[in-house]
Amino acid sequence: MNTDITIRHFEASERIKEYAMDEVNRLIKYHDRIVSCKMILDRTKEGEMAEINIHIAGKDFNSTQLTNDIFKSIDGAVDKMVSQLKKYVDRKFKR
């Protein structure tokens, strides 16, 4: 899986980058044919946002989470993505 992390409007520490990579790598457990994953971490006036875009052959998935803490935003976006992947796998492979 090709993973790309983009950080906008703030300087992220190595701890944040490693945490984001670890959380994104968790998604492989739910679908092993993920082609690419792009994560965008952004700081806005409203709070800190994490956005995840995943491409699986023929299908794209997106999730976004906005909170006051970047770690909570990452967790929320990953949890939303896990939910989407579980639904996709159930629909596609368990007919």
Helices and strands as residue ranges (DSSP letters): E 2-8, H 14-25, G 26-29, E 34-43, E 48-56, E 59-67, H 70-93
